[in-house]
Amino acid sequence: MEPLVKILPNVKKFNSYFSDVKNNVSPIMLSGLTDTAKSHIAYATEFYAERPICIVTYNEMQAKRLVKDLSFFTSKVELFPKREIFAYDYLAESKDTLYERIGVLNNIVNKKSKVIITTIEAIMQPMVDKKELYKNKLTLKINEECNLEEIKEKLILLGYERYDLIEGRGQFSIRGGILDIAINNKEGIRVEFFGDEIDSIRKFNISTQRSTDMLKKVDIYPAFE
């Protein structure tokens, strides 16, 4: 939706606002904007500043509304939800929420995030320290010698569970010299070993088992925070 943001530099008030953004003036107050205009300005800020932005709102319903509105301007919008933990049953927390949260955190670390929407409650919840969370990040490279047992231990530390055959994210399997790691519910990474050496790394479709892309190296990030 670039044509919609390219007209904004013709608006004097937008230029004044964006000048403050570039000069790191804080706080900046904007008033009188409709919900649609808020999304328009938010996307324009990311578009012209060329850096990721985070929008913090008052509840999850409003956050989801903003995600929907901003999706009209860009597909690079993510929701960082709050954790749902019940005192009487920890297992009641949805794994989907955990996957959603770690997905956003991984994109931030990878500098892939553009627009993040979250709530006051979500950012106030305690989180694992970044250094602690990513200390076990696993990097696999073609022709590199690796110990499969050590890789298995690292995957478990990263929150992955071992299965005979992977069916969705957060899972891995080892069959002979083949290591499969699910990176989401549709796509996995297949690492083939020749002895202790990595012979090939491929992306593959989990449902069809068909390879899609050959890779020279791959970084495996935490499955959970």
Contacts in CASP RR format, 6 or more apart in sequence:
PFRMAT RR
TARGET T0000
AUTHOR 0000-0000-0000
METHOD contacts of the structure
MODEL  1
MEPLVKILPNVKKFNSYFSDVKNNVSPIMLSGLTDTAKSHIAYATEFYAE
RPICIVTYNEMQAKRLVKDLSFFTSKVELFPKREIFAYDYLAESKDTLYE
RIGVLNNIVNKKSKVIITTIEAIMQPMVDKKELYKNKLTLKINEECNLEE
IKEKLILLGYERYDLIEGRGQFSIRGGILDIAINNKEGIRVEFFGDEIDS
IRKFNISTQRSTDMLKKVDIYPAFE
1 43 0 8 1.000
1 72 0 8 1.000
1 73 0 8 1.000
1 74 0 8 1.000
2 47 0 8 1.000
4 40 0 8 1.000
4 73 0 8 1.000
5 40 0 8 1.000
5 43 0 8 1.000
5 44 0 8 1.000
5 47 0 8 1.000
5 48 0 8 1.000
5 73 0 8 1.000
8 14 0 8 1.000
8 40 0 8 1.000
8 44 0 8 1.000
8 48 0 8 1.000
9 15 0 8 1.000
9 48 0 8 1.000
14 41 0 8 1.000
14 44 0 8 1.000
17 28 0 8 1.000
17 30 0 8 1.000
17 41 0 8 1.000
18 44 0 8 1.000
18 45 0 8 1.000
18 48 0 8 1.000
18 49 0 8 1.000
20 28 0 8 1.000
21 28 0 8 1.000
21 45 0 8 1.000
21 49 0 8 1.000
22 49 0 8 1.000
30 41 0 8 1.000
33 41 0 8 1.000
35 65 0 8 1.000
35 69 0 8 1.000
36 69 0 8 1.000
38 66 0 8 1.000
38 69 0 8 1.000
39 66 0 8 1.000
39 69 0 8 1.000
39 70 0 8 1.000
39 72 0 8 1.000
39 73 0 8 1.000
40 73 0 8 1.000
42 53 0 8 1.000
42 55 0 8 1.000
42 66 0 8 1.000
42 70 0 8 1.000
42 115 0 8 1.000
43 70 0 8 1.000
43 73 0 8 1.000
43 74 0 8 1.000
43 115 0 8 1.000
45 53 0 8 1.000
46 52 0 8 1.000
46 53 0 8 1.000
46 74 0 8 1.000
46 114 0 8 1.000
46 115 0 8 1.000
52 108 0 8 1.000
52 111 0 8 1.000
52 113 0 8 1.000
52 114 0 8 1.000
52 115 0 8 1.000
52 116 0 8 1.000
53 114 0 8 1.000
53 115 0 8 1.000
53 116 0 8 1.000
54 115 0 8 1.000
54 116 0 8 1.000
54 117 0 8 1.000
54 118 0 8 1.000
55 66 0 8 1.000
55 115 0 8 1.000
55 116 0 8 1.000
55 117 0 8 1.000
55 118 0 8 1.000
56 118 0 8 1.000
56 119 0 8 1.000
56 120 0 8 1.000
56 123 0 8 1.000
57 63 0 8 1.000
57 66 0 8 1.000
57 117 0 8 1.000
57 118 0 8 1.000
57 119 0 8 1.000
57 120 0 8 1.000
58 119 0 8 1.000
58 120 0 8 1.000
59 119 0 8 1.000
59 121 0 8 1.000
60 81 0 8 1.000
60 82 0 8 1.000
60 119 0 8 1.000
60 121 0 8 1.000
62 119 0 8 1.000
63 79 0 8 1.000
63 81 0 8 1.000
63 117 0 8 1.000
63 118 0 8 1.000
63 119 0 8 1.000
64 79 0 8 1.000
66 117 0 8 1.000
67 77 0 8 1.000
67 78 0 8 1.000
67 79 0 8 1.000
67 117 0 8 1.000
70 77 0 8 1.000
70 115 0 8 1.000
70 117 0 8 1.000
71 77 0 8 1.000
74 114 0 8 1.000
74 115 0 8 1.000
76 113 0 8 1.000
76 114 0 8 1.000
76 115 0 8 1.000
77 114 0 8 1.000
77 115 0 8 1.000
77 116 0 8 1.000
77 117 0 8 1.000
78 103 0 8 1.000
78 104 0 8 1.000
78 107 0 8 1.000
78 113 0 8 1.000
78 115 0 8 1.000
78 116 0 8 1.000
78 117 0 8 1.000
79 100 0 8 1.000
79 104 0 8 1.000
79 116 0 8 1.000
79 117 0 8 1.000
79 118 0 8 1.000
80 100 0 8 1.000
80 101 0 8 1.000
80 104 0 8 1.000
80 105 0 8 1.000
80 116 0 8 1.000
80 117 0 8 1.000
80 118 0 8 1.000
80 122 0 8 1.000
80 123 0 8 1.000
81 97 0 8 1.000
81 100 0 8 1.000
81 101 0 8 1.000
81 118 0 8 1.000
81 119 0 8 1.000
81 122 0 8 1.000
82 119 0 8 1.000
82 121 0 8 1.000
82 122 0 8 1.000
82 125 0 8 1.000
83 93 0 8 1.000
83 97 0 8 1.000
83 98 0 8 1.000
83 101 0 8 1.000
83 122 0 8 1.000
83 125 0 8 1.000
84 92 0 8 1.000
84 93 0 8 1.000
84 94 0 8 1.000
84 97 0 8 1.000
85 92 0 8 1.000
85 93 0 8 1.000
86 92 0 8 1.000
86 93 0 8 1.000
98 224 0 8 1.000
98 225 0 8 1.000
99 169 0 8 1.000
99 170 0 8 1.000
99 223 0 8 1.000
99 224 0 8 1.000
101 225 0 8 1.000
102 221 0 8 1.000
102 222 0 8 1.000
102 223 0 8 1.000
102 224 0 8 1.000
102 225 0 8 1.000
104 113 0 8 1.000
104 116 0 8 1.000
105 133 0 8 1.000
105 222 0 8 1.000
105 225 0 8 1.000
106 221 0 8 1.000
106 222 0 8 1.000
107 113 0 8 1.000
108 116 0 8 1.000
109 130 0 8 1.000
109 134 0 8 1.000
109 221 0 8 1.000
110 221 0 8 1.000
127 225 0 8 1.000
128 225 0 8 1.000
133 222 0 8 1.000
133 225 0 8 1.000
134 221 0 8 1.000
134 222 0 8 1.000
136 154 0 8 1.000
136 157 0 8 1.000
136 158 0 8 1.000
136 222 0 8 1.000
137 158 0 8 1.000
137 219 0 8 1.000
137 220 0 8 1.000
137 221 0 8 1.000
137 222 0 8 1.000
138 151 0 8 1.000
138 154 0 8 1.000
138 155 0 8 1.000
138 158 0 8 1.000
138 219 0 8 1.000
138 220 0 8 1.000
139 217 0 8 1.000
139 218 0 8 1.000
139 219 0 8 1.000
139 220 0 8 1.000
140 146 0 8 1.000
140 151 0 8 1.000
140 191 0 8 1.000
140 198 0 8 1.000
140 201 0 8 1.000
140 217 0 8 1.000
140 218 0 8 1.000
140 220 0 8 1.000
141 198 0 8 1.000
141 201 0 8 1.000
141 216 0 8 1.000
141 217 0 8 1.000
142 198 0 8 1.000
142 199 0 8 1.000
142 200 0 8 1.000
142 201 0 8 1.000
142 215 0 8 1.000
142 216 0 8 1.000
142 217 0 8 1.000
143 197 0 8 1.000
143 198 0 8 1.000
144 197 0 8 1.000
144 198 0 8 1.000
145 196 0 8 1.000
145 197 0 8 1.000
145 198 0 8 1.000
146 193 0 8 1.000
146 196 0 8 1.000
146 197 0 8 1.000
146 198 0 8 1.000
147 196 0 8 1.000
148 174 0 8 1.000
148 177 0 8 1.000
148 179 0 8 1.000
148 193 0 8 1.000
148 196 0 8 1.000
151 179 0 8 1.000
152 162 0 8 1.000
152 172 0 8 1.000
152 174 0 8 1.000
155 162 0 8 1.000
155 172 0 8 1.000
155 181 0 8 1.000
155 220 0 8 1.000
156 162 0 8 1.000
158 220 0 8 1.000
158 221 0 8 1.000
158 222 0 8 1.000
158 223 0 8 1.000
159 170 0 8 1.000
159 222 0 8 1.000
159 223 0 8 1.000
159 224 0 8 1.000
160 170 0 8 1.000
160 171 0 8 1.000
160 172 0 8 1.000
160 181 0 8 1.000
160 223 0 8 1.000
161 170 0 8 1.000
161 171 0 8 1.000
161 172 0 8 1.000
162 171 0 8 1.000
162 172 0 8 1.000
162 173 0 8 1.000
162 174 0 8 1.000
163 171 0 8 1.000
163 172 0 8 1.000
163 173 0 8 1.000
164 173 0 8 1.000
165 173 0 8 1.000
165 180 0 8 1.000
166 172 0 8 1.000
166 173 0 8 1.000
166 180 0 8 1.000
166 181 0 8 1.000
166 182 0 8 1.000
166 188 0 8 1.000
166 206 0 8 1.000
167 182 0 8 1.000
167 206 0 8 1.000
168 182 0 8 1.000
168 184 0 8 1.000
168 185 0 8 1.000
168 206 0 8 1.000
169 182 0 8 1.000
169 183 0 8 1.000
169 184 0 8 1.000
169 185 0 8 1.000
169 223 0 8 1.000
170 182 0 8 1.000
170 223 0 8 1.000
170 224 0 8 1.000
171 181 0 8 1.000
171 182 0 8 1.000
172 179 0 8 1.000
172 180 0 8 1.000
172 181 0 8 1.000
172 182 0 8 1.000
173 179 0 8 1.000
173 180 0 8 1.000
174 180 0 8 1.000
177 192 0 8 1.000
177 193 0 8 1.000
177 195 0 8 1.000
178 190 0 8 1.000
178 191 0 8 1.000
178 192 0 8 1.000
178 193 0 8 1.000
179 190 0 8 1.000
179 191 0 8 1.000
179 192 0 8 1.000
179 193 0 8 1.000
180 188 0 8 1.000
180 189 0 8 1.000
180 190 0 8 1.000
180 191 0 8 1.000
180 204 0 8 1.000
181 188 0 8 1.000
181 189 0 8 1.000
181 191 0 8 1.000
181 220 0 8 1.000
182 188 0 8 1.000
182 206 0 8 1.000
183 189 0 8 1.000
183 220 0 8 1.000
185 206 0 8 1.000
186 205 0 8 1.000
186 206 0 8 1.000
186 207 0 8 1.000
187 203 0 8 1.000
187 204 0 8 1.000
187 205 0 8 1.000
187 206 0 8 1.000
187 212 0 8 1.000
188 203 0 8 1.000
188 204 0 8 1.000
188 205 0 8 1.000
188 206 0 8 1.000
189 201 0 8 1.000
189 202 0 8 1.000
189 203 0 8 1.000
189 204 0 8 1.000
189 215 0 8 1.000
189 218 0 8 1.000
189 220 0 8 1.000
190 200 0 8 1.000
190 201 0 8 1.000
190 202 0 8 1.000
190 203 0 8 1.000
190 204 0 8 1.000
190 211 0 8 1.000
191 198 0 8 1.000
191 200 0 8 1.000
191 201 0 8 1.000
191 218 0 8 1.000
192 198 0 8 1.000
192 199 0 8 1.000
192 200 0 8 1.000
192 201 0 8 1.000
192 202 0 8 1.000
193 199 0 8 1.000
200 214 0 8 1.000
201 214 0 8 1.000
201 215 0 8 1.000
201 216 0 8 1.000
201 217 0 8 1.000
201 218 0 8 1.000
202 211 0 8 1.000
202 212 0 8 1.000
202 213 0 8 1.000
202 214 0 8 1.000
202 215 0 8 1.000
203 211 0 8 1.000
203 212 0 8 1.000
203 213 0 8 1.000
203 215 0 8 1.000
204 210 0 8 1.000
204 211 0 8 1.000
204 212 0 8 1.000
205 212 0 8 1.000
END
